[in-house]
Amino acid sequence: MASKHGLTEKSSRDVTQATLIARIMYAIPAWWGFLNVVEKDRIESVIQKAKRYGYLPSDFKNVHTLVESMESKLFDSVRYNTNHVLHQLLPPQKDIRTMICDNDLIPLLFPQKTTI
């Protein structure tokens, strides 16, 4: 494995994450939703092979988990950073007190008893 190249196991894993994983994950949130299951499985198989050959730790996350984490971080940065270029595209925030008092929600929160 990596000892052939003069790297320790940890160094080999660091290099794999800095190259292979970085290339796979680059801009993946932009196109992940357009992939079908077969294409997603092919990407996942690359990660599984890297684990099997010892280039990644056995407890390394799967691609789906990595994508969810990246998308969540991106959305949070857009949502909570008012200076983010995409923040203005979000719908206005609703106050929870306004939502509860909204006449449309009252029947949902407090259904009327019906007698037969």
C-alpha positions as CSV (number, residue, x, y, z in Angstrom):
1,M,0.0,0.0,0.0
2,A,1.3,3.4,0.9
3,S,4.5,2.2,2.5
4,K,5.7,1.4,-1.1
5,H,5.6,5.2,-1.7
6,G,7.3,6.1,1.5
7,L,4.1,7.3,3.3
8,T,2.8,6.3,6.6
9,E,-0.8,5.0,6.8
10,K,-2.0,8.3,8.2
11,S,-0.2,10.3,5.6
12,S,-1.7,8.1,2.9
13,R,-5.2,8.7,4.3
14,D,-4.5,12.4,4.4
15,V,-3.4,12.5,0.8
16,T,-6.4,10.4,-0.3
17,Q,-8.8,12.8,1.5
18,A,-7.0,15.9,0.0
19,T,-7.1,14.5,-3.5
20,L,-9.7,11.8,-4.2
21,I,-12.3,13.0,-1.8
22,A,-11.8,16.7,-2.6
23,R,-12.2,16.0,-6.3
24,I,-15.4,13.9,-5.8
25,M,-16.9,16.5,-3.4
26,Y,-16.1,19.6,-5.5
27,A,-19.3,21.2,-6.4
28,I,-21.3,18.0,-5.7
29,P,-24.2,19.8,-4.1
30,A,-24.8,21.5,-7.5
31,W,-25.2,18.2,-9.4
32,W,-26.0,15.5,-6.9
33,G,-29.7,15.9,-7.4
34,F,-29.4,15.2,-11.1
35,L,-27.7,11.8,-10.6
36,N,-29.7,8.6,-10.7
37,V,-29.2,5.8,-8.2
38,V,-26.7,3.9,-10.4
39,E,-24.5,6.9,-10.8
40,K,-24.6,7.6,-7.1
41,D,-23.7,4.0,-6.4
42,R,-20.7,4.3,-8.7
43,I,-19.4,7.2,-6.8
44,E,-20.0,5.4,-3.5
45,S,-18.1,2.4,-4.8
46,V,-15.0,4.5,-5.3
47,I,-15.1,5.4,-1.6
48,Q,-15.7,1.8,-0.6
49,K,-12.7,0.7,-2.7
50,A,-10.5,3.3,-1.0
51,K,-11.6,2.0,2.4
52,R,-11.0,-1.6,1.4
53,Y,-7.5,-0.8,0.2
54,G,-6.7,1.1,3.4
55,Y,-6.5,4.6,1.8
56,L,-9.4,5.8,3.9
57,P,-10.4,4.8,7.4
58,S,-13.1,2.1,7.7
59,D,-15.4,4.5,9.5
60,F,-15.2,7.1,6.8
61,K,-18.6,8.5,6.0
62,N,-20.5,7.5,2.8
63,V,-21.0,10.0,0.0
64,H,-24.7,10.5,0.8
65,T,-23.8,11.6,4.3
66,L,-21.0,13.9,3.1
67,V,-23.4,15.5,0.6
68,E,-26.1,16.1,3.2
69,S,-23.6,17.7,5.5
70,M,-22.3,20.0,2.7
71,E,-25.8,21.0,1.7
72,S,-26.8,21.7,5.3
73,K,-23.7,23.8,5.8
74,L,-24.3,25.8,2.6
75,F,-28.0,26.4,3.5
76,D,-27.1,27.4,7.0
77,S,-24.5,29.9,5.7
78,V,-27.1,31.4,3.3
79,R,-29.8,31.4,5.9
80,Y,-27.9,32.9,8.8
81,N,-25.5,35.2,7.0
82,T,-27.5,38.3,5.8
83,N,-24.5,39.4,3.7
84,H,-24.5,36.1,1.7
85,V,-25.2,36.7,-2.0
86,L,-28.0,34.2,-2.0
87,H,-29.7,35.3,1.3
88,Q,-31.9,37.8,-0.6
89,L,-33.4,34.9,-2.6
90,L,-34.9,33.3,0.6
91,P,-38.5,33.9,1.4
92,P,-39.1,36.3,4.3
93,Q,-39.0,34.6,7.7
94,K,-42.3,34.2,9.5
95,D,-42.6,34.9,13.2
96,I,-43.8,31.7,14.9
97,R,-46.2,33.8,17.1
98,T,-47.8,35.2,13.9
99,M,-48.1,31.7,12.5
100,I,-49.8,30.3,15.6
101,C,-52.3,33.2,15.7
102,D,-53.1,33.0,12.0
103,N,-56.8,32.2,11.5
104,D,-55.9,29.4,9.1
105,L,-53.9,27.5,11.6
106,I,-56.3,27.8,14.6
107,P,-58.6,25.0,13.3
108,L,-55.6,22.7,12.8
109,L,-54.2,23.4,16.2
110,F,-57.6,23.3,18.0
111,P,-60.0,21.1,16.0
112,Q,-63.7,21.6,16.8
113,K,-65.5,18.6,18.4
114,T,-68.2,17.3,16.2
115,T,-71.2,15.6,17.6
116,I,-73.2,13.1,15.7
